Amino acid sequence: MPVNSSLNSSKRDKLPDWERYFARFAQNQFTLNEMVYHYEKLAHLFGACQRDNLNALWALEELYVKNIERDRFVKVLEARLKPIYDSAKTQGYGIWLAG
């Protein structure tokens, strides 16, 4: 998710606290998906961004799809991201909390 560069720099090699941030992150991504299918210009911009930044096939097949229900969207996102997050924690990445 795009963030302010100074905020991103303060994070360094730490993970955002899952419990604190995942629900908001998921809601933002769900809202983006709804908007992409509602506004043609945004769909075009998303498509251009997608080519360079969205290289996981599952995301296009299971997540960023038209008319997906919010609960399903959140479940798919969590099921795909949480194992990666947990693996990073196991590898020693610390938890970052914004000030």
C-alpha positions in Angstrom: 0.0 0.0 0.0 1.5 3.4 -0.9 2.6 5.4 2.1 4.4 8.7 2.8 8.1 8.1 2.3 9.1 9.4 5.8 6.6 7.0 7.4 7.9 4.1 5.3 11.5 5.0 6.2 10.7 5.0 9.9 9.4 1.4 9.6 12.7 0.1 8.3 12.8 -3.7 8.4 9.9 -4.1 10.8 6.4 -5.4 10.3 3.3 -3.5 11.1 1.4 -4.9 14.0 -1.1 -7.3 12.4 -3.8 -6.9 15.0 -3.6 -3.1 14.9 -3.4 -2.6 11.1 -4.8 -5.5 9.2 -8.5 -4.6 9.4 -7.9 -1.1 8.1 -5.5 -2.4 5.4 -8.1 -4.9 4.3 -10.9 -2.3 4.2 -8.7 0.0 2.1 -8.0 -2.7 -0.3 -11.6 -3.8 -0.5 -12.7 -0.2 -1.1 -10.1 0.1 -3.9 -11.4 -3.0 -5.5 -15.0 -1.7 -5.4 -13.9 1.7 -6.9 -11.9 0.0 -9.7 -15.1 -1.7 -10.9 -17.1 1.4 -10.5 -14.9 4.1 -12.2 -13.5 3.4 -15.6 -10.6 5.8 -15.3 -9.6 4.2 -12.0 -9.8 0.8 -13.6 -7.4 2.0 -16.3 -4.9 3.3 -13.7 -5.2 0.2 -11.6 -4.5 -1.9 -14.7 -1.3 0.1 -15.4 -0.2 -0.3 -11.8 -1.1 -3.9 -11.7 1.3 -4.8 -14.5 4.3 -3.7 -12.4 3.1 -4.3 -8.9 0.6 -7.1 -8.7 2.4 -10.3 -9.8 0.7 -12.9 -7.6 -1.8 -14.7 -9.8 -4.0 -15.5 -6.8 -4.7 -11.8 -6.2 -6.2 -11.4 -9.7 -8.1 -14.7 -9.6 -9.3 -14.7 -6.0 -9.2 -11.2 -4.6 -9.4 -8.3 -7.0 -12.5 -9.6 -8.8 -15.8 -7.9 -9.6 -18.6 -8.2 -7.0 -16.6 -10.0 -4.4 -18.3 -9.8 -1.0 -16.4 -7.9 1.7 -16.2 -10.9 4.1 -14.8 -13.1 1.3 -12.3 -10.5 0.3 -11.0 -10.1 3.8 -10.8 -13.9 4.3 -8.8 -14.4 1.1 -6.4 -11.5 1.9 -5.8 -12.8 5.4 -5.3 -16.4 4.3 -2.7 -15.3 1.7 -0.8 -12.7 3.7 -0.8 -14.0 7.3 1.5 -17.0 6.6 4.0 -14.6 4.9 3.7 -12.2 7.8 4.2 -15.1 10.3 7.2 -16.3 8.4 8.8 -12.9 8.5 8.3 -12.8 12.3 9.8 -16.2 12.6 12.8 -15.0 10.7 13.4 -12.2 13.2 11.6 -9.2 11.8 10.4 -7.0 14.7 7.0 -5.3 15.1 6.7 -1.6 14.2 4.2 0.7 15.6 3.6 4.2 14.2 4.2 6.9 16.7 
